[in-house]
């Protein structure tokens, strides 16, 4: 069972996972501007968040960007829409800078 990594280029895709399989999202982020990726919808019974971290770019200067790395593990069979928004926490949730959504199907083993 291989782990799967998705990037911004995978926005809108549909994906099938098996229980126990790991999914990693790597999305560009610059938290010094106030913008940060946050999960807007997730059913933890189907897909559980197991890690959320920021990795700065090795070439970035202080205050530069990097990637938000979110790691999930498929739990039990089901289908969900995993949605994230890149926005400032203090601004209106209805107007994110960017959105990212993938449809996830967790199949029987």
PASEBA-1860 file (N, C-alpha, C; in nm, 3 decimals):
! residues 109
1> XXXXXXXX> 0.085/-0.116/0.000/0.000/0.000/0.000/0.090/0.123/0.000 ~ 0.079/0.205/-0.103/0.166/0.321/-0.114/0.098/0.447/-0.062 ~ 0.180/0.536/-0.010/0.130/0.666/0.034/0.108/0.753/-0.089 ~ 0.016/0.847/-0.080/-0.017/0.934/-0.191/0.010/1.079/-0.150 ~ 0.072/1.156/-0.239/0.097/1.298/-0.215/0.027/1.378/-0.323 ~ -0.048/1.481/-0.280/-0.118/1.570/-0.373/-0.064/1.712/-0.357 ~ -0.071/1.789/-0.466/-0.030/1.929/-0.466/-0.144/2.013/-0.521 ~ -0.122/2.143/-0.531/-0.222/2.234/-0.586/-0.272/2.189/-0.723
9> XXXXXXXX> -0.188/2.124/-0.801/-0.226/2.077/-0.934/-0.334/1.969/-0.930 ~ -0.355/1.908/-0.814/-0.453/1.799/-0.801/-0.590/1.848/-0.755 ~ -0.608/1.979/-0.744/-0.735/2.036/-0.703/-0.848/1.985/-0.792 ~ -0.957/1.938/-0.730/-1.073/1.891/-0.805/-1.072/1.743/-0.840 ~ -0.965/1.673/-0.809/-0.955/1.532/-0.846/-1.035/1.443/-0.751 ~ -1.056/1.319/-0.795/-1.119/1.216/-0.714/-1.016/1.108/-0.690 ~ -1.014/1.053/-0.569/-0.909/0.963/-0.527/-0.970/0.849/-0.445 ~ -0.918/0.728/-0.465/-0.962/0.613/-0.386/-0.846/0.567/-0.298
17> XXXXXXXX> -0.875/0.550/-0.169/-0.777/0.504/-0.071/-0.827/0.376/-0.006 ~ -0.736/0.303/0.054/-0.771/0.185/0.134/-0.753/0.221/0.281 ~ -0.830/0.159/0.372/-0.811/0.188/0.514/-0.664/0.169/0.554 ~ -0.612/0.265/0.630/-0.473/0.262/0.673/-0.378/0.336/0.579 ~ -0.420/0.363/0.458/-0.336/0.433/0.361/-0.323/0.580/0.400 ~ -0.207/0.639/0.368/-0.178/0.777/0.405/-0.186/0.869/0.283 ~ -0.245/0.986/0.305/-0.257/1.091/0.204/-0.188/1.216/0.258 ~ -0.097/1.275/0.179/-0.029/1.398/0.219/-0.062/1.507/0.118
25> XXXXXXXX> -0.103/1.623/0.169/-0.125/1.741/0.087/-0.009/1.836/0.108 ~ 0.048/1.887/-0.001/0.156/1.986/0.005/0.109/2.108/-0.073 ~ 0.071/2.213/0.002/0.014/2.332/-0.060/0.099/2.455/-0.029 ~ 0.123/2.542/-0.130/0.206/2.660/-0.108/0.140/2.755/-0.008 ~ 0.223/2.810/0.082/0.170/2.897/0.186/0.277/2.997/0.229 ~ 0.232/3.116/0.264/0.322/3.215/0.324/0.252/3.272/0.447 ~ 0.268/3.208/0.562/0.195/3.249/0.681/0.231/3.388/0.732 ~ 0.345/3.445/0.690/0.381/3.579/0.736/0.287/3.685/0.679
33> XXXXXXXX> 0.213/3.650/0.572/0.114/3.742/0.515/-0.021/3.729/0.585 ~ -0.031/3.631/0.676/-0.157/3.607/0.745/-0.240/3.498/0.680 ~ -0.204/3.461/0.558/-0.280/3.357/0.489/-0.229/3.219/0.530 ~ -0.324/3.132/0.565/-0.290/2.997/0.607/-0.399/2.901/0.563 ~ -0.359/2.782/0.522/-0.455/2.680/0.481/-0.525/2.626/0.606 ~ -0.657/2.613/0.597/-0.734/2.553/0.705/-0.839/2.460/0.644 ~ -0.868/2.354/0.716/-0.965/2.255/0.670/-1.105/2.309/0.693 ~ -1.186/2.310/0.588/-1.322/2.360/0.603/-1.423/2.246/0.613
41> XXXXXXXX> -1.387/2.127/0.565/-1.477/2.012/0.584/-1.395/1.883/0.586 ~ -1.427/1.799/0.685/-1.358/1.672/0.701/-1.441/1.582/0.792 ~ -1.460/1.457/0.751/-1.526/1.357/0.835/-1.415/1.267/0.888 ~ -1.379/1.284/1.016/-1.266/1.211/1.075/-1.292/1.061/1.088 ~ -1.416/1.017/1.073/-1.443/0.873/1.076/-1.398/0.807/0.947 ~ -1.389/0.885/0.840/-1.345/0.834/0.710/-1.199/0.868/0.685 ~ -1.159/0.991/0.715/-1.023/1.039/0.690/-0.979/1.123/0.810 ~ -0.874/1.081/0.876/-0.830/1.148/0.999/-0.701/1.226/0.976
49> XXXXXXXX> -0.697/1.351/1.023/-0.576/1.433/1.018/-0.478/1.380/1.122 ~ -0.356/1.346/1.078/-0.256/1.295/1.172/-0.134/1.386/1.186 ~ -0.118/1.484/1.093/-0.006/1.578/1.105/-0.038/1.704/1.026 ~ -0.001/1.820/1.081/-0.021/1.949/1.017/0.100/2.035/1.052 ~ 0.182/2.068/0.950/0.303/2.145/0.977/0.335/2.237/0.858 ~ 0.420/2.337/0.885/0.469/2.427/0.781/0.615/2.396/0.756 ~ 0.653/2.384/0.629/0.793/2.363/0.592/0.837/2.483/0.509 ~ 0.934/2.559/0.561/0.982/2.674/0.486/1.070/2.626/0.371
57> XXXXXXXX> 1.070/2.704/0.265/1.153/2.674/0.150/1.299/2.696/0.187 ~ 1.385/2.605/0.144/1.527/2.619/0.177/1.588/2.743/0.112 ~ 1.529/2.791/0.003/1.580/2.909/-0.066/1.512/3.038/-0.020 ~ 1.411/3.026/0.067/1.334/3.144/0.107/1.410/3.227/0.211 ~ 1.395/3.358/0.199/1.451/3.449/0.299/1.359/3.451/0.421 ~ 1.402/3.518/0.525/1.318/3.531/0.644/1.185/3.594/0.603 ~ 1.076/3.534/0.647/0.944/3.583/0.611/0.896/3.529/0.477 ~ 0.977/3.443/0.415/0.940/3.387/0.286/0.840/3.273/0.300
65> XXXXXXXX> 0.799/3.223/0.189/0.698/3.118/0.185/0.755/2.979/0.198 ~ 0.667/2.885/0.186/0.702/2.745/0.194/0.579/2.662/0.161 ~ 0.561/2.552/0.232/0.447/2.464/0.206/0.380/2.423/0.337 ~ 0.247/2.422/0.334/0.169/2.361/0.442/0.162/2.214/0.406 ~ 0.200/2.127/0.498/0.199/1.983/0.476/0.099/1.922/0.573 ~ -0.007/1.865/0.518/-0.111/1.801/0.598/-0.113/1.653/0.563 ~ -0.107/1.569/0.664/-0.106/1.425/0.643/-0.232/1.364/0.706 ~ -0.299/1.282/0.628/-0.422/1.217/0.670/-0.407/1.066/0.659
73> XXXXXXXX> -0.487/0.994/0.736/-0.490/0.848/0.725/-0.634/0.805/0.701 ~ -0.652/0.720/0.600/-0.785/0.665/0.570/-0.826/0.573/0.685 ~ -0.950/0.588/0.731/-0.998/0.512/0.845/-1.092/0.400/0.803 ~ -1.216/0.432/0.778/-1.315/0.330/0.742/-1.380/0.366/0.609 ~ -1.440/0.267/0.542/-1.501/0.294/0.411/-1.603/0.407/0.417 ~ -1.602/0.486/0.312/-1.694/0.599/0.300/-1.644/0.695/0.194 ~ -1.723/0.797/0.168/-1.685/0.897/0.069/-1.700/1.035/0.131 ~ -1.599/1.120/0.112/-1.605/1.257/0.164/-1.548/1.354/0.062
81> XXXXXXXX> -1.579/1.479/0.084/-1.517/1.588/0.011/-1.422/1.654/0.110 ~ -1.293/1.652/0.082/-1.193/1.716/0.166/-1.169/1.856/0.110 ~ -1.208/1.958/0.187/-1.198/2.096/0.140/-1.113/2.180/0.234 ~ -1.027/2.263/0.174/-0.943/2.354/0.250/-0.952/2.492/0.188 ~ -0.933/2.595/0.271/-0.930/2.733/0.225/-0.803/2.800/0.272 ~ -0.744/2.881/0.185/-0.627/2.961/0.220/-0.678/3.102/0.246 ~ -0.684/3.138/0.374/-0.742/3.267/0.410/-0.681/3.319/0.540 ~ -0.708/3.444/0.567/-0.670/3.505/0.695/-0.782/3.474/0.794
89> XXXXXXXX> -0.745/3.426/0.911/-0.845/3.385/1.011/-0.939/3.497/1.049 ~ -0.892/3.621/1.049/-0.973/3.731/1.095/-1.061/3.791/0.986 ~ -1.050/3.740/0.863/-1.133/3.791/0.754/-1.251/3.698/0.727 ~ -1.344/3.746/0.649/-1.465/3.673/0.615/-1.432/3.536/0.555 ~ -1.488/3.432/0.613/-1.462/3.295/0.566/-1.517/3.272/0.426 ~ -1.608/3.357/0.381/-1.669/3.339/0.250/-1.579/3.384/0.135 ~ -1.466/3.448/0.168/-1.380/3.500/0.060/-1.234/3.458/0.078 ~ -1.204/3.328/0.063/-1.064/3.285/0.076/-0.981/3.328/-0.045
97> XXXXXXXX> -0.850/3.337/-0.026/-0.757/3.366/-0.134/-0.759/3.252/-0.236 ~ -0.760/3.128/-0.185/-0.763/3.006/-0.268/-0.845/2.900/-0.197 ~ -0.893/2.804/-0.275/-0.961/2.686/-0.220/-0.901/2.562/-0.283 ~ -0.909/2.451/-0.210/-0.860/2.323/-0.259/-0.959/2.217/-0.215 ~ -1.007/2.136/-0.310/-1.103/2.030/-0.279/-1.069/1.904/-0.356 ~ -1.073/1.792/-0.287/-1.061/1.661/-0.352/-1.170/1.570/-0.296 ~ -1.223/1.484/-0.381/-1.320/1.383/-0.338/-1.240/1.259/-0.300 ~ -1.268/1.206/-0.182/-1.196/1.089/-0.132/-1.295/0.975/-0.112
105> XXXXX> -1.264/0.861/-0.171/-1.340/0.738/-0.151/-1.249/0.642/-0.077 ~ -1.289/0.602/0.043/-1.214/0.499/0.116/-1.289/0.369/0.091 ~ -1.221/0.278/0.022/-1.282/0.152/-0.021/-1.259/0.041/0.082 ~ -1.332/-0.066/0.066/-1.308/-0.186/0.147/-1.169/-0.238/0.115 ~ -1.108/-0.306/0.210/-0.975/-0.363/0.182/-0.991/-0.477/0.090
END
